[in-house]
Amino acid sequence: MERITRTTLLVMYQLSLIAGIALLPIALLTERLGVRLPIDQAIMGLKESYEQRKSA
């Protein structure tokens, strides 16, 4: 079960990175308009969760 959890977290982390890269032009545009997308918080949260599971 632990392996499935780690694998799921890794896949979610990788997909969030892909989404962040794909949304970069939109994020830059919205930042110019004064709105900030919280994609970096999602990526960092998934990364921390994966690293905690990996070291356990």
N, CA, C and O atoms as a printed pandas DataFrame, in Angstrom:
     atom_number atom_name residue_name chain_id  residue_number  x_coord  y_coord  z_coord
0              1         N          MET        A               1    0.823   -1.204    0.000
1              2        CA          MET        A               1    0.000    0.000    0.000
2              3         C          MET        A               1    0.861    1.259    0.000
3              4         O          MET        A               1    0.523    2.248   -0.651
4              5         N          GLU        A               2    1.972    1.220    0.731
5              6        CA          GLU        A               2    2.870    2.375    0.793
6              7         C          GLU        A               2    3.450    2.690   -0.593
7              8         O          GLU        A               2    3.609    3.853   -0.964
8              9         N          ARG        A               3    3.756    1.648   -1.334
9             10        CA          ARG        A               3    4.316    1.861   -2.674
10            11         C          ARG        A               3    3.300    2.520   -3.603
11            12         O          ARG        A               3    3.656    3.372   -4.418
12            13         N          ILE        A               4    2.056    2.128   -3.479
13            14        CA          ILE        A               4    1.004    2.734   -4.306
14            15         C          ILE        A               4    0.853    4.210   -3.956
15            16         O          ILE        A               4    0.685    5.048   -4.842
16            17         N          THR        A               5    0.913    4.526   -2.668
17            18        CA          THR        A               5    0.786    5.918   -2.233
18            19         C          THR        A               5    1.937    6.757   -2.773
19            20         O          THR        A               5    1.721    7.853   -3.290
20            21         N          ARG        A               6    3.169    6.240   -2.652
21            22        CA          ARG        A               6    4.335    6.978   -3.169
22            23         C          ARG        A               6    4.257    7.161   -4.677
23            24         O          ARG        A               6    4.560    8.237   -5.193
24            25         N          THR        A               7    3.857    6.123   -5.373
25            26        CA          THR        A               7    3.748    6.206   -6.834
26            27         C          THR        A               7    2.675    7.215   -7.235
27            28         O          THR        A               7    2.869    7.992   -8.169
28            29         N          THR        A               8    1.555    7.204   -6.538
29            30        CA          THR        A               8    0.479    8.158   -6.828
30            31         C          THR        A               8    0.948    9.587   -6.593
31            32         O          THR        A               8    0.681   10.473   -7.404
32            33         N          LEU        A               9    1.647    9.810   -5.484
33            34        CA          LEU        A               9    2.172   11.149   -5.204
34            35         C          LEU        A               9    3.177   11.585   -6.259
35            36         O          LEU        A               9    3.175   12.742   -6.680
36            37         N          LEU        A              10    4.033   10.671   -6.687
37            38        CA          LEU        A              10    5.015   11.005   -7.719
38            39         C          LEU        A              10    4.324   11.378   -9.026
39            40         O          LEU        A              10    4.704   12.353   -9.676
40            41         N          VAL        A              11    3.317   10.610   -9.409
41            42        CA          VAL        A              11    2.585   10.903  -10.653
42            43         C          VAL        A              11    1.878   12.250  -10.548
43            44         O          VAL        A              11    1.901   13.042  -11.489
44            45         N          MET        A              12    1.249   12.508   -9.401
45            46        CA          MET        A              12    0.557   13.784   -9.217
46            47         C          MET        A              12    1.554   14.947   -9.264
47            48         O          MET        A              12    1.256   15.998   -9.832
48            49         N          TYR        A              13    2.730   14.760   -8.671
49            50        CA          TYR        A              13    3.768   15.792   -8.695
50            51         C          TYR        A              13    4.224   16.062  -10.126
51            52         O          TYR        A              13    4.336   17.217  -10.536
52            53         N          GLN        A              14    4.483   15.011  -10.875
53            54        CA          GLN        A              14    4.921   15.171  -12.260
54            55         C          GLN        A              14    3.846   15.855  -13.105
55            56         O          GLN        A              14    4.157   16.720  -13.924
56            57         N          LEU        A              15    2.595   15.474  -12.911
57            58        CA          LEU        A              15    1.502   16.105  -13.661
58            59         C          LEU        A              15    1.333   17.572  -13.286
59            60         O          LEU        A              15    1.002   18.399  -14.136
60            61         N          SER        A              16    1.561   17.897  -12.013
61            62        CA          SER        A              16    1.455   19.301  -11.612
62            63         C          SER        A              16    2.574   20.129  -12.236
63            64         O          SER        A              16    2.365   21.294  -12.572
64            65         N          LEU        A              17    3.758   19.542  -12.394
65            66        CA          LEU        A              17    4.841   20.249  -13.080
66            67         C          LEU        A              17    4.487   20.500  -14.540
67            68         O          LEU        A              17    4.716   21.591  -15.063
68            69         N          ILE        A              18    3.932   19.491  -15.193
69            70        CA          ILE        A              18    3.519   19.648  -16.595
70            71         C          ILE        A              18    2.445   20.723  -16.714
71            72         O          ILE        A              18    2.490   21.553  -17.622
72            73         N          ALA        A              19    1.478   20.707  -15.797
73            74        CA          ALA        A              19    0.420   21.717  -15.822
74            75         C          ALA        A              19    0.990   23.107  -15.588
75            76         O          ALA        A              19    0.574   24.072  -16.229
76            77         N          GLY        A              20    1.950   23.206  -14.664
77            78        CA          GLY        A              20    2.582   24.495  -14.397
78            79         C          GLY        A              20    3.304   25.043  -15.611
79            80         O          GLY        A              20    3.226   26.237  -15.901
80            81         N          ILE        A              21    4.001   24.182  -16.314
81            82        CA          ILE        A              21    4.715   24.605  -17.531
82            83         C          ILE        A              21    3.711   25.006  -18.615
83            84         O          ILE        A              21    3.898   26.008  -19.305
84            85         N          ALA        A              22    2.651   24.216  -18.755
85            86        CA          ALA        A              22    1.645   24.520  -19.780
86            87         C          ALA        A              22    0.904   25.818  -19.476
87            88         O          ALA        A              22    0.520   26.546  -20.392
88            89         N          LEU        A              23    0.704   26.106  -18.196
89            90        CA          LEU        A              23   -0.036   27.308  -17.804
90            91         C          LEU        A              23    0.848   28.537  -17.631
91            92         O          LEU        A              23    0.349   29.610  -17.290
92            93         N          LEU        A              24    2.140   28.401  -17.858
93            94        CA          LEU        A              24    3.053   29.524  -17.651
94            95         C          LEU        A              24    2.660   30.772  -18.434
95            96         O          LEU        A              24    2.658   31.856  -17.851
96            97         N          PRO        A              25    2.326   30.681  -19.726
97            98        CA          PRO        A              25    1.920   31.906  -20.433
98            99         C          PRO        A              25    0.675   32.569  -19.819
99           100         O          PRO        A              25    0.585   33.794  -19.740
100          101         N          ILE        A              26   -0.271   31.743  -19.391
101          102        CA          ILE        A              26   -1.476   32.288  -18.765
102          103         C          ILE        A              26   -1.130   32.920  -17.421
103          104         O          ILE        A              26   -1.651   33.981  -17.078
104          105         N          ALA        A              27   -0.254   32.272  -16.664
105          106        CA          ALA        A              27    0.150   32.805  -15.360
106          107         C          ALA        A              27    0.866   34.145  -15.517
107          108         O          ALA        A              27    0.641   35.061  -14.726
108          109         N          LEU        A              28    1.715   34.268  -16.517
109          110        CA          LEU        A              28    2.414   35.535  -16.745
110          111         C          LEU        A              28    1.433   36.639  -17.132
111          112         O          LEU        A              28    1.564   37.779  -16.688
112          113         N          LEU        A              29    0.461   36.293  -17.953
113          114        CA          LEU        A              29   -0.546   37.270  -18.357
114          115         C          LEU        A              29   -1.400   37.710  -17.173
115          116         O          LEU        A              29   -1.637   38.903  -16.986
116          117         N          THR        A              30   -1.860   36.755  -16.377
117          118        CA          THR        A              30   -2.699   37.117  -15.234
118          119         C          THR        A              30   -1.915   37.890  -14.178
119          120         O          THR        A              30   -2.477   38.742  -13.489
120          121         N          GLU        A              31   -0.621   37.601  -14.046
121          122        CA          GLU        A              31    0.192   38.357  -13.088
122          123         C          GLU        A              31    0.314   39.817  -13.509
123          124         O          GLU        A              31    0.331   40.715  -12.667
124          125         N          ARG        A              32    0.398   40.045  -14.809
125          126        CA          ARG        A              32    0.417   41.432  -15.294
126          127         C          ARG        A              32   -0.887   42.157  -14.984
127          128         O          ARG        A              32   -0.905   43.375  -14.808
128          129         N          LEU        A              33   -1.973   41.398  -14.920
129          130        CA          LEU        A              33   -3.274   41.973  -14.606
130          131         C          LEU        A              33   -3.513   42.073  -13.094
131          132         O          LEU        A              33   -4.540   42.590  -12.655
132          133         N          GLY        A              34   -2.562   41.577  -12.311
133          134        CA          GLY        A              34   -2.669   41.680  -10.861
134          135         C          GLY        A              34   -3.264   40.468  -10.170
135          136         O          GLY        A              34   -3.551   40.515   -8.973
136          137         N          VAL        A              35   -3.454   39.381  -10.910
137          138        CA          VAL        A              35   -4.001   38.150  -10.334
138          139         C          VAL        A              35   -2.897   37.106  -10.343
139          140         O          VAL        A              35   -2.203   36.936  -11.346
140          141         N          ARG        A              36   -2.736   36.403   -9.219
141          142        CA          ARG        A              36   -1.675   35.405   -9.139
142          143         C          ARG        A              36   -2.282   34.015   -9.031
143          144         O          ARG        A              36   -3.145   33.779   -8.186
144          145         N          LEU        A              37   -1.835   33.088   -9.884
145          146        CA          LEU        A              37   -2.295   31.711   -9.829
146          147         C          LEU        A              37   -1.464   30.940   -8.794
147          148         O          LEU        A              37   -0.240   31.069   -8.781
148          149         N          PRO        A              38   -2.097   30.149   -7.935
149          150        CA          PRO        A              38   -1.370   29.461   -6.864
150          151         C          PRO        A              38   -0.779   28.109   -7.265
151          152         O          PRO        A              38   -0.691   27.214   -6.424
152          153         N          ILE        A              39   -0.376   27.939   -8.509
153          154        CA          ILE        A              39    0.139   26.643   -8.961
154          155         C          ILE        A              39    1.432   26.274   -8.239
155          156         O          ILE        A              39    1.698   25.092   -8.022
156          157         N          ASP        A              40    2.245   27.276   -7.861
157          158        CA          ASP        A              40    3.498   26.974   -7.165
158          159         C          ASP        A              40    3.238   26.354   -5.800
159          160         O          ASP        A              40    4.012   25.508   -5.350
160          161         N          GLN        A              41    2.175   26.756   -5.143
161          162        CA          GLN        A              41    1.833   26.177   -3.842
162          163         C          GLN        A              41    1.416   24.720   -4.000
163          164         O          GLN        A              41    1.752   23.889   -3.156
164          165         N          ALA        A              42    0.700   24.405   -5.048
165          166        CA          ALA        A              42    0.284   23.025   -5.294
166          167         C          ALA        A              42    1.491   22.142   -5.575
167          168         O          ALA        A              42    1.579   21.027   -5.060
168          169         N          ILE        A              43    2.423   22.634   -6.388
169          170        CA          ILE        A              43    3.612   21.862   -6.717
170          171         C          ILE        A              43    4.459   21.621   -5.474
171          172         O          ILE        A              43    4.916   20.501   -5.246
172          173         N          MET        A              44    4.674   22.653   -4.673
173          174        CA          MET        A              44    5.496   22.502   -3.474
174          175         C          MET        A              44    4.824   21.571   -2.461
175          176         O          MET        A              44    5.508   20.794   -1.794
176          177         N          GLY        A              45    3.517   21.638   -2.340
177          178        CA          GLY        A              45    2.806   20.744   -1.429
178          179         C          GLY        A              45    2.943   19.289   -1.830
179          180         O          GLY        A              45    3.179   18.426   -0.985
180          181         N          LEU        A              46    2.795   19.013   -3.118
181          182        CA          LEU        A              46    2.955   17.648   -3.608
182          183         C          LEU        A              46    4.389   17.173   -3.462
183          184         O          LEU        A              46    4.624   16.010   -3.134
184          185         N          LYS        A              47    5.346   18.051   -3.699
185          186        CA          LYS        A              47    6.754   17.684   -3.566
186          187         C          LYS        A              47    7.080   17.315   -2.115
187          188         O          LYS        A              47    7.746   16.311   -1.860
188          189         N          GLU        A              48    6.611   18.127   -1.173
189          190        CA          GLU        A              48    6.863   17.848    0.239
190          191         C          GLU        A              48    6.207   16.540    0.674
191          192         O          GLU        A              48    6.805   15.761    1.416
192          193         N          SER        A              49    4.989   16.299    0.219
193          194        CA          SER        A              49    4.298   15.054    0.559
194          195         C          SER        A              49    5.050   13.849    0.017
195          196         O          SER        A              49    5.213   12.849    0.716
196          197         N          TYR        A              50    5.511   13.942   -1.230
197          198        CA          TYR        A              50    6.249   12.834   -1.829
198          199         C          TYR        A              50    7.558   12.591   -1.092
199          200         O          TYR        A              50    7.907   11.442   -0.823
200          201         N          GLU        A              51    8.287   13.651   -0.762
201          202        CA          GLU        A              51    9.558   13.476   -0.076
202          203         C          GLU        A              51    9.370   12.896    1.324
203          204         O          GLU        A              51   10.211   12.123    1.782
204          205         N          GLN        A              52    8.295   13.250    2.007
205          206        CA          GLN        A              52    8.025   12.672    3.323
206          207         C          GLN        A              52    7.742   11.173    3.208
207          208         O          GLN        A              52    8.218   10.385    4.026
208          209         N          ARG        A              53    6.974   10.785    2.201
209          210        CA          ARG        A              53    6.669    9.367    2.000
210          211         C          ARG        A              53    7.894    8.598    1.543
211          212         O          ARG        A              53    8.077    7.438    1.913
212          213         N          LYS        A              54    8.736    9.238    0.738
213          214        CA          LYS        A              54    9.920    8.576    0.204
214          215         C          LYS        A              54   10.913    8.274    1.321
215          216         O          LYS        A              54   11.524    7.206    1.332
216          217         N          SER        A              55   11.078    9.196    2.253
217          218        CA          SER        A              55   12.054    8.994    3.316
218          219         C          SER        A              55   11.517    8.080    4.421
219          220         O          SER        A              55   12.300    7.564    5.219
220          221         N          ALA        A              56   10.221    7.874    4.482
221          222        CA          ALA        A              56    9.654    7.029    5.548
222          223         C          ALA        A              56    9.794    5.556    5.249
223          224         O          ALA        A              56    9.368    4.721    6.046
